[in-house]
Structure formats: structure tokens, C-alpha cells
Amino acid sequence: MTTILNRQVHLVRRPQGAPVPGDFRIVDRPVPVPGEGELLLRNLYLSLDPYMRGRMNDSHGSYAPPYALDAPPGGGTVARVVRSRLDGFAEGDLVVAPDGGWQSFALSDGTGLRRLPNDMAQPSQALGVLGMTGFTAWWGLTAIGRPQAGETLVVSAAGGAVGSVAGQIGRLLGCRVVGIAGGAGKCRQVVEDLGFDACLDHRAPDLAGRLGEAAPDGIDIYFENVGGAVREAVWPRLNTDARVPVCGLVSGYNGVTEDAGGIHALLLSLIVKRIRLQGFLNADHLDSFPDFERQMRGWLDTGQLHAPETIVDGLDQAAAAFVGLFEGHNTGKLVVRLSD
Amino acid sequence: MTTILNRQVHLVRRPQGAPVPGDFRIVDRPVPVPGEGELLLRNLYLSLDPYMRGRMNDSHGSYAPPYALDAPPGGGTVARVVRSRLDGFAEGDLVVAPDGGWQSFALSDGTGLRRLPNDMAQPSQALGVLGMTGFTAWWGLTAIGRPQAGETLVVSAAGGAVGSVAGQIGRLLGCRVVGIAGGAGKCRQVVEDLGFDACLDHRAPDLAGRLGEAAPDGIDIYFENVGGAVREAVWPRLNTDARVPVCGLVSGYNGVTEDAGGIHALLLSLIVKRIRLQGFLNADHLDSFPDFERQMRGWLDTGQLHAPETIVDGLDQAAAAFVGLFEGHNTGKLVVRLSD
């Protein structure tokens, strides 16, 4: 008889620059026992996201506390209730656990759990297009970007989990959508599979010049996931009254930035072009989640919205997958499958 | 008999760095003769504003074309119609001419003229608190800043034309208002005459530390007129969900900036604190001008709003006054009186 253990990935060292596999370690622990008022969850899918890099720093000026060392980092999971000592939940229930973490099992007192249909066909979508990732794209684009039909939307990290959704929503709302992504192959996918009007490889020369050709009427909305040299190329082409939802700055999350411009020039451009630049966090706007779900499900069900996923098998692969996230290995939402 | 001439101040050289008197020259020209459909205006007051510095550059990436050399710069004036060949205007009418310019007389075809009561007691206020200056403060603060009672508002260039109004409006709307200005004497005026809760001298040491004491609950709105080192001191104290109307960046208008921070850190702070940063131009929002006027007149008439002015006598003093604008010589609105 095999003893079932709680496999965890621990953060054992704070990454210096880009994360490397040695920053993590696989650890097996006993499966925890739920107390009165608690649930034991078996994690089925773990979401891997760039924001996690910030929380791996000790002092990072972020909006959430740093992850502890020698413990599994937090992270959203889709999980099955395997034991319930909490009213209102039964064994077999499928939920999204906002902090299920990098581990096979988790305890929960029910806080923040979101129920899913127990027979949901693709539960990993509850982390991606129908989860916080999709919600981030939807809220940032609609509430801050405020797209109007005929406008030009540029999305950086267009092949990533948020960017791939933000660009598609822009298309569905009538924008001309230009993606920026790393690599010719990924750019091809963004155009052919996701229906962007164009996608530019930021690794090829003269991004600024190609952007001028791809966005001949200038840029009305820039959905910012990246920062750095990509932002620099976009900035001079922003139109008057442009909106810039600042969702992420992944180019700098590892501590290296390539943006050569000065703050004065940046701020001056806000006046000259009446630009609105606004950072946001999905967690602040959860009252809009039902509206988001309704609209996105409609588009998904009619096949108008595509939800690319990169699914990695097994918690043992989580660290390598996370490392690859900063090298652009994934297309669409990156999730780790822990169990069926 | 004296021939009346049209005295003009010409821009004869594009300023390098801070403007100097030698960049300007007094020139006397014949008074122009209005054609059919034109008015001859006699300028009574000329508005001097920091934005003019940008338009004195040849290529400045601004929102308006550069001023021509060997001609009077544009600029708002209060003017009296002295000859009318345009229906609807009569001799003696008092108007605001948005581009009356640095000269004693101007022609107008009526475009953009705003009528004033012919017996207006303090017509210079139509350039300041009741004109574009006041409107800039009002629109930026109310539409972008969205002040709520009990919030903390910080205003840079608090003794200047826009800042002195923005801070007072903040007070009237129930905010705690902290000004930042250059010099102990000006700071005293801002507190004693304008009713700011506090005013910090940015020339004295440790602005950041004093700001922490003056804004113990952090900063909800930063009305940005200055940029540079002042912005740097403000930034770490911005609260979550802060709003930053970007009205001006006068610290850099002469080509020197002192802001040492990087763009990545600035943009990251927008996400971490969900900051909204938005540049604006008063001219885009003139449909709100009647609302502005109604509210401001109410506050002025009841003595709740003070309208400090620095009035310089004679066009011959315009260049020196403009030079002094960047050295902080004026308190409140700076206008040149050309005629009674």
C-alpha cells in the first residue's frame, strides 16, 4: 500500500535576476488533516503567473507580502474537495482556490473559494480565460482602455495569458489589434489562431518602424504587460487621448530594465497627448466578475474567443515551467496539471 | 500730436535653458487697421504662463506650434474693442482674446473671443481665477483628481496661478491640502492668505521627511505642476488609488530635470498602488466652462476663494516678468497691465 503524500514545491532561495530551477526544491510532506470548519482540497491545476516573481523577492514594494522561504508559494488552483468539515461544501465539489499553492493538497476554511460546476469540461479555464487572467484582461481593457470600434489597440506580451485575451476582446469590440510578442512562431499563432490583425516580433530589428506600418493611424490604447524597450517603441505612436492600462511590466520583473527614456519626457508626453496611464489590480474589481463571466462565456460558447493554454504535467515540472515563463516559452495561459 | 503705435515684444531668439531678457526685444509698429469682418482690440492685460516657454522652442513636441521668431508670442489677453467692423461687437466691448499676444493692439475676426461684462470690476481675473488658469485648476482637480472630503491633496507650485486655485478648491471640497512652494515667505502666504493646511518650502532640506509629517495619512491626490525633485519626494507617499492630474512640469521646461528615478519604478508604482496618472489640457474641456464659472463665482462672491495676482505694469516689463516666472517671483496669477 502506498502512502499518499502532499508533494510541494518550496521556494528555498530568493531568485537573483531571472529565476532558476535551483531556487526551488521538491518536498514531500504528510497530507494535512482538516479541522472542524475546514476542507481538504486536492489541487488539480496550478496557475503560474509573472506576478509571482515579485512576491519571491524579500522586499519588493509590491501589493502583497513576500512568499516565505522553505514553503510552497501561493498561487491560484482548481481543486476538488476530498474531505469536508465545512458546511456548504461536499466531497467532490470543484472549486477555484485563490491560494491553493504549489502543492498537491491544501487546507481551506472556505475563504475566497469560488465554486465551479462539478462536471466542468475544461476546469483549467477557470484559472485562465474564465479566471483571474481573463478578468484582468477584460477589466483593464474595458474599464481603463475603454475601446471604441475603429480604434487601434496594441497589446504587449500578446501571446501570453492576459495579452492573448485582451487582444481578442479588443477585436470583438471592433478595434484594430496589433500584438507584440517574442518570436516569429508565436507571432504567427497570435495572428492565425487568435485573429489579431498583426503581430510584431520584438526580437527582430526595428520594432518602432514596423509598428508605424502596422498601426498607421497611431495607437489609441496600449495594453501594457511588458515595459522596457517595447514600451519605448510604442510611446511615440500614442495618439492624443490615448489610454494605457498598466497591467504588468514583465520585462523588469527580474531586475533588469532596458528603458532608456527619462521620467520628465514620459510625464510631458502625458500632457502633450492627454494620455491616461493607470495601474490596476484585478482583485479590486471583483464586483464586476459576474459581468465578465457572462460576456466571456458568451464569446467562448460561440467560438468567437479562443483560449490557448500551455499545460505542463506534474508538480515536478512547475519550477522549470515558471522559469520558462520569463523566457516566453508558453503561449496562452500556463497551468500545471497536478491530478485528474 | 503723438502717433499711437502698436508696441510689441518680439521673440528674437529661442531661449537656451532659462529664458533671459535678451531673448526678447521691444518693437513699435503701426496700429493695424481692421478689415471688413474684423475688430481692432486694445489689450488691457496680458497673461504670462509657464506653458509659453515650451512654445518658444523650435521643436518641442508640444500640443501647439512654436512661436515665430521676430513676432510677438501669442498669449491670452483681456482687451477692449476700439474699432468694430464685425457684427455683434461694438466699440467699448470687453473681451478675452485667447491669442491677443504680447502687444498693445491686436486684430481679431471674433474667433474664440469670450465676452465680459463691460464694467467688470477686476478684468484681470478673467485671465486668472475666472479664466483659463482657474479653469485648468478646477477641471484637473475635479475631473481627474476627484477629491473626496477627508482626503489629502498635495499641490506643487502652490503659490503659482494654477496651484493657488487648485489647493483652495481642494479645501472648499473638504480635503486636507498641503502645498509645496519655493521659499519660506511664499509658503507663509499660501497658508495665511489662501488657507492651505500646510505649505512646504522645497528649497529647504528634507522635503520628503517634512512631507511625511504634513501628510501623515499619505497622499490621495497629487496635483502635479512641477515634476523633478518635488515629484520624487511626493511619490513614495502616494496612497493606493491615488490620482495624479498632470498639469505641468515646470521644473523641466528649461531643459534641466532633477528627477533621478527610473521609468520602470514609476510605472511599477502605478500597478502596486493602482495610481491613475493623467495629462490634460484645459482647451479640450471648454464645454465645462459654464459650470466652472458658476461654481467659482459663487466662491469668489462669498469670499471663500482668494485670487492673488502679481500685476506688472507695462509691456516693457513683460520679458523680465516672464523670466521671473521660472524663478518663482510671482505669487498667484502673473499678468501684465498694458492699458487701463
Boltz contact constraints between the chains, C-beta under 6 A:
constraints:
  - contact:
      token1: [A, 61]
      token2: [B, 272]
      max_distance: 6.0
  - contact:
      token1: [A, 62]
      token2: [B, 272]
      max_distance: 6.0
  - contact:
      token1: [A, 63]
      token2: [B, 272]
      max_distance: 6.0
  - contact:
      token1: [A, 227]
      token2: [B, 264]
      max_distance: 6.0
  - contact:
      token1: [A, 227]
      token2: [B, 267]
      max_distance: 6.0
  - contact:
      token1: [A, 246]
      token2: [B, 267]
      max_distance: 6.0
  - contact:
      token1: [A, 246]
      token2: [B, 270]
      max_distance: 6.0
  - contact:
      token1: [A, 246]
      token2: [B, 271]
      max_distance: 6.0
  - contact:
      token1: [A, 249]
      token2: [B, 267]
      max_distance: 6.0
  - contact:
      token1: [A, 249]
      token2: [B, 268]
      max_distance: 6.0
  - contact:
      token1: [A, 252]
      token2: [B, 264]
      max_distance: 6.0
  - contact:
      token1: [A, 257]
      token2: [B, 264]
      max_distance: 6.0
  - contact:
      token1: [A, 259]
      token2: [B, 263]
      max_distance: 6.0
  - contact:
      token1: [A, 259]
      token2: [B, 264]
      max_distance: 6.0
  - contact:
      token1: [A, 261]
      token2: [B, 263]
      max_distance: 6.0
  - contact:
      token1: [A, 263]
      token2: [B, 259]
      max_distance: 6.0
  - contact:
      token1: [A, 263]
      token2: [B, 261]
      max_distance: 6.0
  - contact:
      token1: [A, 263]
      token2: [B, 263]
      max_distance: 6.0
  - contact:
      token1: [A, 263]
      token2: [B, 266]
      max_distance: 6.0
  - contact:
      token1: [A, 264]
      token2: [B, 227]
      max_distance: 6.0
  - contact:
      token1: [A, 264]
      token2: [B, 252]
      max_distance: 6.0
  - contact:
      token1: [A, 264]
      token2: [B, 257]
      max_distance: 6.0
  - contact:
      token1: [A, 264]
      token2: [B, 259]
      max_distance: 6.0
  - contact:
      token1: [A, 266]
      token2: [B, 263]
      max_distance: 6.0
  - contact:
      token1: [A, 267]
      token2: [B, 227]
      max_distance: 6.0
  - contact:
      token1: [A, 267]
      token2: [B, 246]
      max_distance: 6.0
  - contact:
      token1: [A, 267]
      token2: [B, 249]
      max_distance: 6.0
  - contact:
      token1: [A, 268]
      token2: [B, 249]
      max_distance: 6.0
  - contact:
      token1: [A, 270]
      token2: [B, 246]
      max_distance: 6.0
  - contact:
      token1: [A, 270]
      token2: [B, 279]
      max_distance: 6.0
  - contact:
      token1: [A, 271]
      token2: [B, 246]
      max_distance: 6.0
  - contact:
      token1: [A, 271]
      token2: [B, 279]
      max_distance: 6.0
  - contact:
      token1: [A, 272]
      token2: [B, 61]
      max_distance: 6.0
  - contact:
      token1: [A, 272]
      token2: [B, 62]
      max_distance: 6.0
  - contact:
      token1: [A, 272]
      token2: [B, 63]
      max_distance: 6.0
  - contact:
      token1: [A, 274]
      token2: [B, 279]
      max_distance: 6.0
  - contact:
      token1: [A, 274]
      token2: [B, 280]
      max_distance: 6.0
  - contact:
      token1: [A, 274]
      token2: [B, 281]
      max_distance: 6.0
  - contact:
      token1: [A, 275]
      token2: [B, 279]
      max_distance: 6.0
  - contact:
      token1: [A, 276]
      token2: [B, 278]
      max_distance: 6.0
  - contact:
      token1: [A, 277]
      token2: [B, 277]
      max_distance: 6.0
  - contact:
      token1: [A, 278]
      token2: [B, 276]
      max_distance: 6.0
  - contact:
      token1: [A, 279]
      token2: [B, 270]
      max_distance: 6.0
  - contact:
      token1: [A, 279]
      token2: [B, 271]
      max_distance: 6.0
  - contact:
      token1: [A, 279]
      token2: [B, 274]
      max_distance: 6.0
  - contact:
      token1: [A, 279]
      token2: [B, 275]
      max_distance: 6.0
  - contact:
      token1: [A, 280]
      token2: [B, 274]
      max_distance: 6.0
  - contact:
      token1: [A, 281]
      token2: [B, 274]
      max_distance: 6.0
